[in-house]
Amino acid sequence: MNKPESAGMYASAEKIYPREIGGRFDKLSKLATTILLGLFYAAPWLLWDGRQAFLFDLPERKFYLLGLTLWPQDFPYLALLLIIAALSLFFFTALAGRLWCGFACPQTVWTEAFIWMEQFTEGTRSQRMKLDKAPWSITKFRKKASKQFLWITFSMWTGFTFVGYFTPVRELGLDILELSVGGSTLFWGLFYGFATYGNAGYMREQVCKYMCPYARFQSAMFDKDTLIISYDETRGEPRGSRKRSVDPKEAGLGDCIDCQLCVQVCPTGIDIREGLQYECIACAACIDACDSIMDKMNYPRGLVRYTTEHSLKNEATQVLRPRMFVYATLLLILVSGLVIAMASRTPVILDVIRDRNSLYREIADNLVENIYTLKIINQSNDARSFVVTVSGLESVVLDGVDDEVRVDGGGVLSLPVRVRARRDDAYGVNEILFSIAATDDSSVVMAEDSRFIGPMR
């Protein structure tokens, strides 16, 4: 019986064995992977003023970034940072395609690390392919077990490090040694470790091809002046194998010798000679591979290179086009705004909560009283004393507050206060202003308005 044609649609994807290749882009990729992984694993262990330098303390709702402490009230800074990140992605995509995917995406970075471990334990591309086809033996078991040991250990360390950004990493390490890890901490450590193991160890290019949305909408950010990795078909065709001594023009051939090396080094298994494809992550391994062959054949480099569609057609190209200046200007404005906002950020927050159980209370001496709760958040790391004042009505006074109130570093003080004013000044609804000022720094001042309610006329 003949197989139906649709059977191929359900066939398992063949495993890709990317071949190792040297070259300038390979060195750049290794450098980027080493730096990014180094930063990820080292950052939680850094100390700043006796505490963890990078810690997202969700129970306490505090984010520590070196000497900066961010609170939920600082969410606009995070939103602005996300906008900058998105705009940066648009900028670099319009400039040089999937540059992020090829050199900085976590999926690419961790996959590269897993491939290194695979090469270390199982050997080169041809050796790995031969090993997978060979029947099980002690040698095959030893190599596969060694690879799995490295993968699992690396994945668990990744999960531990990830949780270490949300739980003090040194305390977490001691809890693990004492087998006293909390349920949620254990879950997220195992979950992130398993995700790293599955995505970087097994799924690899499948994540980029089928799960990542960026691969689908990247074409909307490309134009004919975007730098992309391309095969120069005019120069390379017709392709064909030949000896190095053969003159390709006399043989009626192009510069491509059809060695398939560009396909063998591709981590997603595509043939760059078939044109731009959404599976291409712009890792530039095919450029290094093709350049090495061109060097051996004594041909000029650049048969596969970073270029533009206009350039391939020998048309005028403009890499620095208007949209790039628009993106760059917007990025400069947003980054400058974020830096200025963070630099001028007052390290104290004042929230005023009016007691809604009673509108007002008339007391002796023809006075009207309103009750409030002041929440003072000291965002600095050191304890501070503040002077609390109120203004807005001629006779308004603050009662129940000491001359100075002290708030611990990174602490929150809930301060009940009574505000009084003469009845003659306080008819109806009146605007008043609460202010706090640090005693040790006159520039640390915060004010918050509220309403003082008195009897109707």
SULDA-V111672 format. One record per residue. N is the residue number from 1. RES is the residue in one small letter. SS is DSSP state (h for helix, s for strand, l for the rest). OMEGA is omega in degrees with one decimal (none if undefined). BURIAL is + if it has 9 or more other ideal C-beta (glycine too) atoms within 8 Angstrom, else -. Layout:
<<N | RES | SS | OMEGA | BURIAL> <N | RES | SS | OMEGA | BURIAL>>
//
This chain:
<<1 | m | l | 178.4 | -> <2 | n | l | 176.0 | -> <3 | k | l | 174.8 | -> <4 | p | l | -177.3 | -> <5 | e | h | -177.4 | -> <6 | s | h | -177.7 | -> <7 | a | h | 179.7 | -> <8 | g | h | -180.0 | -> <9 | m | h | -175.3 | -> <10 | y | h | 178.2 | -> <11 | a | l | 179.0 | -> <12 | s | l | 178.1 | -> <13 | a | l | 178.6 | -> <14 | e | l | 179.6 | -> <15 | k | l | 179.8 | -> <16 | i | l | 177.7 | +> <17 | y | l | -178.5 | -> <18 | p | l | -178.9 | +> <19 | r | l | 178.5 | +> <20 | e | l | -178.3 | -> <21 | i | l | 176.1 | +> <22 | g | l | 180.0 | -> <23 | g | l | -175.2 | +> <24 | r | h | 179.1 | -> <25 | f | h | 175.2 | +> <26 | d | h | 177.4 | +> <27 | k | h | 178.1 | +> <28 | l | h | 178.7 | +> <29 | s | h | 179.2 | +> <30 | k | h | 178.5 | +> <31 | l | h | 179.8 | -> <32 | a | h | 179.5 | +> <33 | t | h | -179.1 | +> <34 | t | h | -178.7 | -> <35 | i | h | -176.4 | -> <36 | l | h | 177.2 | +> <37 | l | h | 177.9 | +> <38 | g | h | 178.3 | -> <39 | l | h | -178.4 | -> <40 | f | h | -175.4 | -> <41 | y | h | -176.9 | +> <42 | a | h | -172.0 | -> <43 | a | h | -178.2 | +> <44 | p | l | -177.0 | +> <45 | w | l | 179.8 | -> <46 | l | l | 179.6 | +> <47 | l | s | 177.2 | -> <48 | w | s | -178.0 | +> <49 | d | l | 174.7 | -> <50 | g | l | 178.0 | -> <51 | r | s | 179.5 | -> <52 | q | s | -173.7 | +> <53 | a | l | 179.5 | +> <54 | f | s | -177.2 | +> <55 | l | s | 176.3 | +> <56 | f | s | -174.4 | -> <57 | d | s | -176.4 | +> <58 | l | l | 178.4 | -> <59 | p | l | 179.2 | -> <60 | e | l | -179.6 | -> <61 | r | l | 177.6 | -> <62 | k | s | 175.9 | +> <63 | f | s | -179.7 | +> <64 | y | s | 177.1 | +> <65 | l | s | -173.4 | -> <66 | l | l | -178.7 | -> <67 | g | l | -175.7 | -> <68 | l | s | 175.2 | -> <69 | t | s | -179.4 | +> <70 | l | s | -179.1 | +> <71 | w | s | 176.2 | +> <72 | p | h | 179.3 | -> <73 | q | h | 179.6 | -> <74 | d | h | -179.2 | +> <75 | f | h | 177.9 | -> <76 | p | h | 177.4 | -> <77 | y | h | 178.5 | +> <78 | l | h | 178.8 | +> <79 | a | h | 178.8 | -> <80 | l | h | 178.9 | +> <81 | l | h | 177.9 | +> <82 | l | h | 177.1 | -> <83 | i | h | 178.1 | +> <84 | i | h | 179.8 | +> <85 | a | h | -179.8 | -> <86 | a | h | -179.9 | -> <87 | l | h | 176.6 | +> <88 | s | h | 178.1 | +> <89 | l | h | 176.9 | +> <90 | f | h | -177.7 | +> <91 | f | h | -176.4 | +> <92 | f | h | 177.1 | +> <93 | t | h | 178.1 | +> <94 | a | h | -179.0 | +> <95 | l | h | -172.0 | +> <96 | a | h | 173.8 | +> <97 | g | l | -174.4 | +> <98 | r | l | 179.4 | +> <99 | l | h | 178.6 | +> <100 | w | h | -177.2 | +> <101 | c | h | -173.5 | +> <102 | g | h | -171.9 | +> <103 | f | h | -173.1 | +> <104 | a | l | -179.1 | +> <105 | c | l | 178.7 | +> <106 | p | h | 178.5 | -> <107 | q | h | 178.7 | +> <108 | t | h | -176.1 | +> <109 | v | h | -178.2 | +> <110 | w | h | 175.9 | +> <111 | t | h | 178.0 | +> <112 | e | h | 179.2 | +> <113 | a | h | 179.5 | +> <114 | f | h | 177.6 | +> <115 | i | h | 176.1 | +> <116 | w | h | -179.9 | -> <117 | m | h | 178.3 | +> <118 | e | h | 178.2 | +> <119 | q | h | -179.4 | +> <120 | f | h | -175.6 | -> <121 | t | h | -173.3 | +> <122 | e | h | 175.4 | +> <123 | g | l | -176.3 | -> <124 | t | l | -179.1 | -> <125 | r | h | -179.0 | +> <126 | s | h | 178.4 | -> <127 | q | h | 178.6 | +> <128 | r | h | 179.0 | +> <129 | m | h | 179.0 | +> <130 | k | h | -179.4 | -> <131 | l | h | -179.3 | +> <132 | d | h | -179.3 | -> <133 | k | h | -176.0 | -> <134 | a | l | 175.4 | -> <135 | p | l | -178.5 | -> <136 | w | l | 178.1 | -> <137 | s | l | 179.0 | -> <138 | i | h | -179.9 | -> <139 | t | h | 179.8 | -> <140 | k | h | 179.1 | +> <141 | f | h | -179.0 | +> <142 | r | h | -178.9 | -> <143 | k | h | 179.7 | +> <144 | k | h | 179.6 | +> <145 | a | h | 178.5 | -> <146 | s | h | 178.3 | +> <147 | k | h | -179.3 | +> <148 | q | h | 177.9 | -> <149 | f | h | 179.0 | -> <150 | l | h | -179.6 | +> <151 | w | h | -176.4 | +> <152 | i | h | 178.8 | +> <153 | t | h | 179.8 | -> <154 | f | h | 179.5 | +> <155 | s | h | 179.6 | +> <156 | m | h | 176.6 | +> <157 | w | h | 176.3 | +> <158 | t | h | 177.4 | +> <159 | g | h | 177.2 | +> <160 | f | h | 179.9 | +> <161 | t | h | 179.4 | +> <162 | f | h | 178.6 | +> <163 | v | h | 179.4 | +> <164 | g | l | 173.4 | +> <165 | y | l | -177.0 | +> <166 | f | l | 174.8 | +> <167 | t | l | -179.7 | -> <168 | p | l | -167.6 | -> <169 | v | h | 179.6 | +> <170 | r | h | 175.9 | -> <171 | e | h | 178.8 | -> <172 | l | h | 178.6 | +> <173 | g | h | 178.0 | +> <174 | l | h | 177.8 | -> <175 | d | h | 178.8 | +> <176 | i | h | 179.3 | +> <177 | l | h | -179.7 | -> <178 | e | l | 179.5 | -> <179 | l | l | -179.4 | -> <180 | s | l | -178.6 | -> <181 | v | l | 178.3 | +> <182 | g | l | -176.3 | -> <183 | g | h | -178.2 | -> <184 | s | h | 178.1 | -> <185 | t | h | 178.8 | +> <186 | l | h | -179.0 | +> <187 | f | h | -175.9 | -> <188 | w | h | 175.8 | +> <189 | g | h | 178.6 | +> <190 | l | h | -179.0 | +> <191 | f | h | -178.6 | +> <192 | y | h | 176.4 | +> <193 | g | h | 178.7 | +> <194 | f | h | 178.6 | +> <195 | a | h | 177.4 | -> <196 | t | h | -179.7 | +> <197 | y | h | -177.8 | +> <198 | g | h | -176.2 | +> <199 | n | h | -175.2 | +> <200 | a | h | -177.7 | +> <201 | g | h | -172.5 | +> <202 | y | h | -173.8 | -> <203 | m | h | 173.9 | +> <204 | r | l | -175.5 | +> <205 | e | h | 179.1 | +> <206 | q | h | 176.7 | +> <207 | v | h | -178.4 | +> <208 | c | h | -173.8 | +> <209 | k | h | -170.9 | +> <210 | y | h | -174.5 | -> <211 | m | h | -175.7 | -> <212 | c | l | 179.6 | +> <213 | p | l | -177.7 | -> <214 | y | h | 179.6 | +> <215 | a | h | -175.3 | +> <216 | r | h | -174.8 | -> <217 | f | h | -178.8 | -> <218 | q | h | -176.4 | +> <219 | s | h | 178.7 | -> <220 | a | h | -179.1 | -> <221 | m | h | 178.2 | +> <222 | f | l | 165.8 | +> <223 | d | l | -174.4 | -> <224 | k | l | 176.3 | -> <225 | d | l | 177.3 | +> <226 | t | l | 176.8 | +> <227 | l | l | 179.2 | +> <228 | i | s | 176.9 | +> <229 | i | s | -173.6 | +> <230 | s | s | 174.9 | +> <231 | y | s | -179.7 | +> <232 | d | l | -175.1 | +> <233 | e | h | -179.3 | -> <234 | t | h | -179.2 | -> <235 | r | h | -171.7 | -> <236 | g | h | -175.0 | +> <237 | e | l | -5.7 | -> <238 | p | l | -178.4 | -> <239 | r | l | 178.5 | +> <240 | g | l | -179.9 | +> <241 | s | l | 178.8 | -> <242 | r | l | 174.3 | +> <243 | k | l | -178.2 | -> <244 | r | l | -177.7 | -> <245 | s | l | -177.1 | -> <246 | v | l | 174.7 | +> <247 | d | l | -175.7 | -> <248 | p | l | -179.3 | +> <249 | k | l | 178.6 | -> <250 | e | l | 179.9 | -> <251 | a | l | -179.5 | +> <252 | g | l | -178.2 | -> <253 | l | l | 171.4 | +> <254 | g | l | -176.6 | +> <255 | d | l | -179.2 | +> <256 | c | l | -179.4 | +> <257 | i | l | 176.0 | +> <258 | d | l | -178.2 | -> <259 | c | l | 179.1 | -> <260 | q | l | -177.4 | -> <261 | l | h | 178.8 | +> <262 | c | h | 177.4 | +> <263 | v | h | -176.5 | +> <264 | q | h | -178.4 | +> <265 | v | l | -174.8 | +> <266 | c | l | -179.1 | +> <267 | p | l | 176.9 | +> <268 | t | l | 172.5 | +> <269 | g | l | -179.3 | +> <270 | i | l | 175.1 | +> <271 | d | l | -176.0 | -> <272 | i | h | -178.2 | +> <273 | r | h | 178.0 | +> <274 | e | h | 177.8 | -> <275 | g | l | -178.8 | -> <276 | l | l | -179.0 | -> <277 | q | l | -176.3 | -> <278 | y | l | 178.7 | -> <279 | e | l | -177.7 | +> <280 | c | l | -179.9 | +> <281 | i | l | 175.5 | +> <282 | a | l | 177.0 | +> <283 | c | l | 176.6 | +> <284 | a | l | 176.2 | +> <285 | a | h | 179.8 | +> <286 | c | h | 176.9 | +> <287 | i | h | 178.2 | +> <288 | d | h | -178.6 | +> <289 | a | h | -177.9 | +> <290 | c | h | 178.9 | +> <291 | d | h | 179.4 | +> <292 | s | h | 177.8 | +> <293 | i | h | 178.2 | +> <294 | m | h | 177.7 | +> <295 | d | h | -179.7 | -> <296 | k | h | -178.6 | -> <297 | m | h | -177.0 | +> <298 | n | l | 175.4 | -> <299 | y | l | 175.8 | -> <300 | p | l | 175.2 | -> <301 | r | l | 172.5 | +> <302 | g | l | 174.6 | -> <303 | l | l | 168.2 | +> <304 | v | s | -173.1 | +> <305 | r | s | 169.1 | +> <306 | y | s | 179.5 | +> <307 | t | s | 178.8 | +> <308 | t | l | 178.9 | +> <309 | e | h | 176.9 | +> <310 | h | h | -178.3 | +> <311 | s | h | 178.5 | +> <312 | l | h | -179.8 | +> <313 | k | l | -179.6 | -> <314 | n | l | 176.8 | -> <315 | e | l | 179.6 | -> <316 | a | l | 179.9 | -> <317 | t | l | -177.5 | +> <318 | q | l | -178.6 | -> <319 | v | l | 179.1 | +> <320 | l | l | -176.7 | -> <321 | r | l | -174.3 | -> <322 | p | h | -177.3 | -> <323 | r | h | 178.0 | -> <324 | m | h | 177.6 | +> <325 | f | h | 176.6 | +> <326 | v | h | 177.6 | -> <327 | y | h | -177.6 | +> <328 | a | h | 179.3 | +> <329 | t | h | 178.5 | -> <330 | l | h | 178.2 | +> <331 | l | h | 179.8 | +> <332 | l | h | 179.9 | -> <333 | i | h | -177.8 | -> <334 | l | h | 179.1 | +> <335 | v | h | 177.4 | +> <336 | s | h | 178.7 | -> <337 | g | h | 179.0 | +> <338 | l | h | -179.7 | +> <339 | v | h | -179.7 | -> <340 | i | h | -179.7 | -> <341 | a | h | 179.7 | +> <342 | m | h | -178.8 | +> <343 | a | h | -178.4 | -> <344 | s | l | -178.3 | -> <345 | r | l | 178.1 | -> <346 | t | l | -173.6 | -> <347 | p | l | 176.0 | -> <348 | v | s | 179.2 | +> <349 | i | s | 178.7 | +> <350 | l | s | 174.0 | +> <351 | d | s | 180.0 | -> <352 | v | s | -179.9 | +> <353 | i | s | -179.1 | -> <354 | r | s | 177.3 | +> <355 | d | l | -176.6 | +> <356 | r | l | 179.4 | -> <357 | n | l | 177.4 | -> <358 | s | l | -179.3 | -> <359 | l | l | 179.6 | -> <360 | y | l | 178.1 | +> <361 | r | s | 177.0 | -> <362 | e | s | -178.2 | -> <363 | i | s | -175.7 | -> <364 | a | l | 177.6 | -> <365 | d | l | 175.6 | -> <366 | n | l | -179.0 | -> <367 | l | s | 175.1 | +> <368 | v | s | -175.0 | +> <369 | e | s | 170.0 | +> <370 | n | s | -178.5 | +> <371 | i | s | -178.9 | +> <372 | y | s | 169.0 | +> <373 | t | s | 177.9 | +> <374 | l | s | 174.1 | +> <375 | k | s | -179.4 | +> <376 | i | s | -179.3 | +> <377 | i | s | 178.3 | +> <378 | n | s | -176.6 | +> <379 | q | l | 177.1 | +> <380 | s | l | -177.7 | +> <381 | n | l | -178.7 | -> <382 | d | l | 176.4 | -> <383 | a | l | -178.0 | +> <384 | r | s | 174.0 | +> <385 | s | s | -177.3 | +> <386 | f | s | 172.0 | +> <387 | v | s | -177.7 | +> <388 | v | s | 178.0 | +> <389 | t | s | 177.0 | +> <390 | v | s | -179.4 | +> <391 | s | s | 178.2 | -> <392 | g | l | 174.7 | +> <393 | l | l | -174.6 | +> <394 | e | l | -174.7 | -> <395 | s | l | -174.5 | -> <396 | v | l | 177.8 | +> <397 | v | s | 180.0 | -> <398 | l | s | -178.4 | +> <399 | d | s | 176.7 | +> <400 | g | l | -178.9 | -> <401 | v | l | 175.6 | -> <402 | d | l | 178.3 | -> <403 | d | l | 178.0 | -> <404 | e | l | 173.9 | -> <405 | v | s | -175.9 | +> <406 | r | s | 179.6 | -> <407 | v | s | -179.9 | +> <408 | d | l | 176.5 | -> <409 | g | l | -177.3 | +> <410 | g | l | -176.6 | +> <411 | g | l | 178.4 | +> <412 | v | s | 179.0 | -> <413 | l | s | 173.4 | +> <414 | s | s | -171.8 | -> <415 | l | s | 174.9 | +> <416 | p | s | 179.6 | +> <417 | v | s | 174.5 | +> <418 | r | s | 178.5 | +> <419 | v | s | -177.3 | +> <420 | r | s | 176.6 | +> <421 | a | s | 177.2 | +> <422 | r | s | -177.7 | +> <423 | r | h | -177.7 | +> <424 | d | h | -179.6 | -> <425 | d | h | -165.3 | +> <426 | a | l | 177.3 | +> <427 | y | l | 175.2 | +> <428 | g | l | -177.8 | -> <429 | v | s | -176.1 | -> <430 | n | s | 177.3 | +> <431 | e | s | 174.6 | +> <432 | i | s | -175.3 | +> <433 | l | s | 173.3 | +> <434 | f | s | 179.2 | +> <435 | s | s | 171.6 | +> <436 | i | s | -179.2 | +> <437 | a | s | 179.1 | +> <438 | a | s | -178.5 | +> <439 | t | l | -176.4 | -> <440 | d | l | -178.2 | -> <441 | d | l | -175.6 | -> <442 | s | l | -179.8 | -> <443 | s | l | -179.8 | -> <444 | v | l | -177.9 | +> <445 | v | s | 177.5 | +> <446 | m | s | -179.6 | +> <447 | a | s | 179.7 | +> <448 | e | s | -178.7 | +> <449 | d | s | 178.0 | +> <450 | s | s | -179.3 | +> <451 | r | s | 174.3 | -> <452 | f | s | -175.1 | +> <453 | i | s | 177.2 | +> <454 | g | l | -179.0 | +> <455 | p | l | 176.2 | +> <456 | m | l | 178.8 | -> <457 | r | l | none | ->>
//
